[in-house]
Amino acid sequence: MATTSPSACLHRTGQGAGGRGSAWSGKATGRPGGACVALPADTRLESSPLHIVVFPWLAFGHIIPFLELSEQLAKRGHFVTFVSAPRNLAKLRPVAADVRPRIRLVPLPLPLVDGLPDGAESTADVPPEKVELLKIAFDGLAAPFASFLAEACAYGEAREGHSKKPDWIILDFAQHWLPPIAEEHKPRTYHRHSTFSYFVRVSDRPSPWQVQVPCAVFLIFPAACVAFVGPKELNDAHPPSAAEDFTVPPPRIPSPSCLAFRGHEAEWTAGGWQPNASGISDVGRIWETTQRCPLIVCRCSHEVDGPLCPLLGDLYRKPVLPSGLLAPERTQLLDGFKGRVGGRGVVRVLAHAAVGAFMTHVGWSSLMESFLFGHPLVMVPLFADQGLTARLMTERRVGLEVPWDDCGSEFRGEDVARTVRRVMVEEEGKEFSRNAKGLQEVLWDTATQERYIDELVEHLLRRRGDYQDEDQCIRPKGLAKF
């Protein structure tokens, strides 16, 4: 592990990519201003390894799932360039030995920002009120990333591995500025002929579907959160204006639904719709990245998220692929924590036979760790997607939420004790434990989880040809390179 567009509307025939059960197939269609040619799927581009740039937001709750995804891609023979701030890369757990040569770490130092503590490179380094300053610093990586991408694209397909032009960029919700950088590598017009006339025309102004290096946004939030946020056009049709608007399911969610925030959760969520010191709201970042990227990847699965998975493709009207849950293997999880905390830590506690339940803020990554060991939940959601996840887990009878007061501002010790007893001691706790064991089986069903990654990789391979420039454009067999 080292630290260091289409020129045509060319679409091959193949299975849609909207995810299993999605009404949105993602089938390639012709676009105005360009000719379309249907091509066979068995081309060179589908079999050669991908080079994928992976670039998470500056929070380890994001960085770790992005690393898990990177390892899964590398296990399938593809090359990953993993980009983050230097200290974040230094804090990463060791990359799995069998894929280490295929994952390259590239540091991009953050610019200085007034008020941001020296050395702060992740949300773990700053108090909550200064995360917006971290976003300003993150936005300051636009120019360095543009330079990195220009250099990465300089040699096209002439090189291999990490030295070849990236086939995809997998970015996070926060980089609303990154797709326009990819669009600067504009597709070109050319005329060629060989044994038959061959002409391709492209528009002068690239769309999100016409970029030299296509972008996919990887949302590590559960499907419930991605559906609740929804695309900008659906929010414009029913704009939320106060915290109370978030205490009921939005109209885009089929009824009946438990997807709503409560009290303090709704206040925090309403803030996410408002611009912060970076000049744009968190939800605004999600809207821009999901609009400009031709592919959305969501950390979800049909087994856990149910009908919300196909709903996402219908809401966003483009391919939305589940990544699966990306839970680390148990031995890898334990070894990684042992190396950092010397045998202490939440994961080693969860692995102990004496544990009967897990009291959690219901962060998605924490739930994955809990499900690995089949523990029922005592839930105290605080902010972000945690409230929606708690509603879903309560509905699935995997555990119970600790009740808050009527204002949603505090909870009492006796309510915590009562909830723990219900989950661990009383008769209904048997149902919670049984359902938690069911989710444990889902996470340990490696064949199903691997299949999600296989389907994602199949899409990345199939669709990369739709975005290549003239030199890497897919051609019918027998058509020489001009």
ZAMI-254832 format. One line per 5 residues: their letters; for each residue x, y, z of C-alpha. Coordinates in steps of 0.02 Angstrom, whole numbers, plus 50000, padded with zeros to 5 digits. Each point is the difference from the previous one (the first is absolute). Layout:
N
A = X,Y,Z; ... .
//
This chain:
482
MATTS = 50000,50000,50000; 50087,50156,49938; 49969,50176,50061; 50010,50107,49866; 49109,50164,49057 .
PSACL = 49929,49925,49882; 50044,50044,49822; 49839,49916,49952; 49833,49947,50064; 50061,49821,49987 .
HRTGQ = 49895,49878,50101; 50013,49813,50004; 49852,49891,50027; 49986,49920,50171; 49902,49981,50159 .
GAGGR = 49939,50156,50085; 50094,50061,50153; 49870,50073,50114; 50025,49863,50128; 49895,49847,50030 .
GSAWS = 49816,50043,49997; 50024,50180,49945; 49880,50078,49877; 50143,50108,49938; 50104,49886,49892 .
GKATG = 50140,50120,49959; 49989,49941,49819; 50108,50104,49886; 49903,50106,49878; 50044,50120,49862 .
RPGGA = 50025,50183,50040; 49966,50148,49886; 50146,50054,49894; 50087,49833,49984; 49986,49837,49907 .
CVALP = 49972,49839,50097; 50073,49831,49958; 49953,49840,50091; 50155,49897,50031; 50031,49825,50069 .
ADTRL = 50047,49984,50183; 50152,49887,49974; 50126,50139,49970; 50176,50028,50062; 49945,50136,50119 .
ESSPL = 49887,49882,50096; 50141,49880,50040; 50146,50116,50038; 50023,50054,50183; 49923,50163,50055 .
HIVVF = 50096,50142,50080; 49883,50086,50124; 50034,50156,50102; 49913,49990,50169; 49979,50162,50098 .
PWLAF = 49899,50004,50164; 49946,50145,50109; 50110,50040,50150; 49912,49891,50129; 50053,49825,50049 .
GHIIP = 49818,49946,49995; 50019,50032,49813; 50183,49958,49974; 49983,49823,50069; 49854,49946,49887 .
FLELS = 50092,50077,49852; 50152,49896,50046; 49893,49844,50016; 49930,50033,49826; 50176,50031,49934 .
EQLAK = 50059,49832,50066; 49853,49912,49920; 50041,50081,49833; 50184,49953,50017; 49955,49819,50042 .
RGHFV = 49921,49992,49827; 50162,50051,49917; 49969,50187,49982; 50115,50142,50050; 49949,50132,50126 .
TFVSA = 50076,50170,50036; 49936,50050,50173; 50006,50187,50032; 49989,50089,50169; 50093,50119,50114 .
PRNLA = 50171,49936,50057; 49961,49969,50184; 49841,49908,49957; 50098,49881,49889; 50126,49974,50140 .
KLRPV = 49860,49950,50119; 49922,49871,49885; 50002,49820,50055; 50119,49892,49897; 49932,49958,49829 .
AADVR = 49969,49814,49974; 50165,49920,49947; 49930,49912,49847; 49943,50164,49920; 50134,50118,50066 .
PRIRL = 50093,50015,49833; 49840,50056,49913; 49955,50140,50122; 50103,50158,49989; 49981,50136,50132 .
VPLPL = 50015,50179,49937; 50006,50143,50128; 49926,50171,49962; 50046,50124,50139; 49859,50114,50057 .
PLVDG = 50020,50188,49981; 50006,50109,50155; 49832,50071,50056; 49978,50133,50133; 49926,49924,50157 .
LPDGA = 50039,49821,49952; 50119,49920,50127; 50175,49961,49938; 50012,49822,49938; 49811,49974,49991 .
ESTAD = 49965,49885,49854; 49843,49906,50052; 49840,50027,50097; 50083,49907,50144; 50123,50145,50016 .
VPPEK = 49872,50140,50022; 49846,50036,50108; 49833,49992,49908; 49987,50189,49982; 50161,50004,49899 .
VELLK = 49958,49864,49874; 49941,50135,49881; 50178,50070,50001; 50062,49826,49954; 49883,50008,49851 .
IAFDG = 50081,50164,49946; 50169,49916,50008; 49932,49850,49905; 49933,50114,49863; 50176,50072,49990 .
LAAPF = 50057,49832,49931; 49912,50036,49834; 50155,50075,49917; 50123,49868,50066; 49881,49863,49945 .
ASFLA = 49983,50078,49828; 50190,49997,49983; 50005,49819,50060; 49866,49949,49875; 50083,50091,49854 .
EACAY = 50162,49908,50036; 49908,49835,50021; 49918,50022,49830; 50158,50056,49910; 50050,49829,49934 .
GEARE = 49827,49934,49957; 49999,49812,49976; 50185,49992,49957; 50043,49939,50175; 49930,49870,50117 .
GHSKK = 49947,49983,50181; 50006,50159,50103; 50088,50091,49858; 49859,49987,49874; 49865,50130,49982 .
PDWII = 49864,49974,50132; 49845,49912,49936; 49888,50065,50141; 50004,50117,50148; 49899,49943,50152 .
LDFAQ = 49968,50153,50105; 49902,50043,50157; 49850,50112,50027; 50107,50153,50041; 50096,50025,49836 .
HWLPP = 49871,50098,49902; 50148,50083,49915; 50078,49840,49934; 49887,49951,49853; 50031,50170,49915 .
IAEEH = 50187,49964,50013; 49973,49834,49912; 49897,50090,49868; 50149,50109,49955; 50069,49848,49910 .
KPRTY = 49877,50029,49859; 49956,49871,49868; 50052,50042,49823; 49928,49988,49825; 50085,49892,49870 .
HRHST = 49969,49921,49829; 50070,49830,49956; 49970,49864,49873; 50066,49826,49972; 49908,49861,49911 .
FSYFV = 49843,50102,50023; 49958,50180,50038; 50010,50043,50183; 49950,50170,50066; 49975,50057,50177 .
RVSDR = 49939,50168,50059; 49989,50068,50177; 49929,50159,50071; 50117,50143,50034; 49947,50009,50182 .
PSPWQ = 50018,49838,50100; 49854,49939,50104; 50020,49892,50157; 49994,49852,49880; 50142,50070,49893 .
VQVPC = 50159,50008,50102; 50170,49925,49968; 50009,49927,50175; 49823,49959,50060; 49955,50027,50182 .
AVFLI = 49899,49890,50117; 49943,50068,50167; 50009,49873,50141; 49875,50042,50137; 50046,49908,50160 .
FPAAC = 49832,50050,50077; 49864,49866,50012; 49867,49994,49865; 49873,50079,50118; 50104,50159,50013 .
VAFVG = 50035,50008,49813; 49814,49982,49964; 49951,50128,50132; 50119,50131,49928; 49947,49966,49821 .
PKELN = 50056,50097,49846; 49985,50190,49989; 49854,50001,49881; 49891,49900,50119; 50048,50114,50145 .
DAHPP = 49958,50152,49894; 49826,49928,49974; 49975,49983,50189; 50132,50111,50082; 50023,49975,50188 .
SAAED = 50003,50167,50092; 50007,49956,50185; 50058,49862,50116; 49820,49938,50015; 50002,49955,49815 .
FTVPP = 50126,49863,50038; 49893,49917,50133; 49889,49919,49868; 50050,49892,49851; 50024,50101,49840 .
PRIPS = 49870,49972,49864; 50125,49905,49891; 50004,49858,50128; 49858,49874,49974; 49875,49992,50143 .
PSCLA = 49992,49936,50132; 50177,50038,50055; 50094,50022,50162; 50132,50110,49916; 49994,50161,50099 .
FRGHE = 50108,50094,50124; 49958,50048,50179; 50035,50154,50106; 50186,50034,50006; 50028,49893,49845 .
AEWTA = 49885,50110,49897; 50086,50158,50060; 50170,49931,49948; 49932,49938,49834; 49923,50168,49958 .
GGWQP = 50174,50076,50021; 50064,49883,49865; 49886,50089,49875; 50077,50170,50043; 50165,50068,49930 .
NASGI = 50145,49995,50122; 50166,50094,50003; 50056,49907,49843; 49863,50091,49901; 49896,49845,49962 .
SDVGR = 49891,49885,50105; 50040,49817,50028; 49841,49953,49908; 50049,50118,49859; 50162,49902,49982 .
IWETT = 49901,49838,49987; 49883,50075,49871; 50142,50061,49890; 50105,49842,50007; 49852,49883,49970 .
QRCPL = 49941,50110,49856; 50169,50011,49913; 50057,49820,50023; 49928,49872,49878; 50006,49864,50133 .
IVCRC = 49951,49996,50184; 50063,49861,50113; 49915,49979,50169; 50060,49899,50149; 49842,49898,50014 .
SHEVD = 49931,49828,49961; 49831,49927,49953; 50008,49884,50151; 50013,50143,50126; 49924,50150,49909 .
GPLCP = 49864,49908,49907; 49892,50103,49879; 50101,50157,50032; 50138,49933,49885; 49898,50000,49838 .
LLGDL = 49913,50160,50054; 50164,50095,49989; 50018,49971,49813; 49823,50063,49972; 50030,50156,50106 .
YRKPV = 50167,50050,49925; 49957,49940,49823; 50169,49923,49966; 50091,49840,50047; 50013,49979,50189 .
LPSGL = 50098,49844,50045; 50010,49922,50174; 50178,49966,50056; 49944,49876,50130; 50038,50036,50181 .
LAPER = 50190,49997,49986; 50023,49925,50172; 50181,49953,50036; 50042,49821,50034; 50002,49958,50186 .
TQLLD = 50185,49956,50009; 50047,50155,49901; 49891,50107,50114; 50074,49930,50159; 50180,50006,49938 .
GFKGR = 49981,50179,49941; 49934,50058,50168; 50126,49899,50097; 50140,50086,49907; 49931,50172,50046 .
VGGRG = 49935,49976,50176; 50099,49853,50067; 49855,49881,50024; 49872,50127,50062; 49859,50084,49905 .
VVRVL = 49817,49980,49954; 50026,49862,49873; 50091,49885,50121; 49864,50032,50128; 49865,49955,49872 .
AHAAV = 50091,49836,49966; 49992,49948,50184; 49878,49861,50040; 49930,50094,50151; 49928,50142,49894 .
GAFMT = 49810,49990,49988; 49960,50163,49909; 50083,50152,49922; 49957,50176,50057; 50035,50110,49850 .
HVGWS = 49974,50170,49919; 49946,49899,49847; 50137,50056,49883; 49997,49888,49846; 50179,49939,50020 .
SLMES = 49971,49961,50184; 49847,49898,49953; 50102,49898,49877; 50121,49957,50140; 49857,49953,50115 .
FLFGH = 49914,49892,49869; 50161,49903,49973; 49975,49932,50175; 49809,49989,49998; 49962,50118,50145 .
PLVMV = 49829,50082,50026; 50001,50189,50017; 49966,50131,50133; 49995,50157,49894; 50034,50182,50042 .
PLFAD = 50004,50091,49831; 50076,50174,50005; 50010,50080,49828; 50019,49976,49811; 49930,49835,49933 .
QGLTA = 49999,49917,50171; 49818,50038,50040; 49937,49925,49837; 50105,49844,50026; 49933,49984,50178 .
RLMTE = 49821,50008,49935; 50035,49862,49874; 50088,49888,50126; 49857,50024,50123; 49875,49955,49864 .
RRVGL = 50101,49844,49959; 49998,49954,50185; 50190,49995,50014; 49997,50108,50157; 49921,50151,50084 .
EVPWD = 50033,50185,50011; 50026,50085,50167; 49855,50123,50017; 50040,50185,50007; 49897,50134,50088 .
DCGSE = 49858,50087,49908; 50117,50136,49937; 50124,49872,49936; 50141,50084,50093; 50046,49873,50134 .
FRGED = 49968,49825,50066; 49998,49931,50177; 50106,49865,50079; 49848,49899,50052; 49942,49996,49818 .
VARTV = 50169,49933,49948; 49990,49864,50133; 49821,49955,49951; 50049,49985,49815; 50150,49892,50041 .
RRVMV = 49891,49882,50102; 49872,49986,49860; 50135,49956,49873; 50105,49883,50108; 49889,49927,50137 .
EEEGK = 49816,50005,49959; 49908,49879,49886; 49997,50116,49848; 50190,50002,50006; 49999,49825,49925 .
EFSRN = 49923,50071,49842; 50130,50140,49992; 50141,49874,50021; 49928,49884,49868; 49982,50141,49873 .
AKGLQ = 50176,50063,50038; 50066,49825,49965; 49908,50008,49835; 50096,50157,49953; 50160,49915,50054 .
EVLWD = 49964,49865,49872; 49977,50135,49867; 50171,50074,50035; 50083,49830,50004; 49919,49950,49836 .
TATQE = 50158,50041,49905; 49932,49935,49835; 49860,50128,50000; 50111,50142,50058; 50131,49957,49869 .
RYIDE = 49866,49998,49867; 49960,50183,50032; 50181,50045,49966; 50005,49889,49847; 49848,50090,49928 .
LVEHL = 50079,50169,50037; 50163,49950,49915; 49903,49932,49851; 49916,50170,49982; 50164,50094,50016 .
LRRRG = 50078,49890,49867; 49853,50008,49882; 49969,50185,50014; 50178,50066,49998; 49999,49983,49811 .
DYQDE = 49853,50119,49991; 50107,50140,50069; 50169,49976,49918; 50083,50127,49887; 50035,49966,49817 .
DQCIR = 50162,49907,50030; 49917,49872,50115; 49830,49993,49916; 49924,49826,49982; 49998,49938,49821 .
PKGLA = 49918,49852,49916; 50115,49851,49978; 50109,50019,49847; 49993,50190,49999; 50178,50061,50007 .
KF = 50060,50140,50111; 50024,50152,49892 .
//
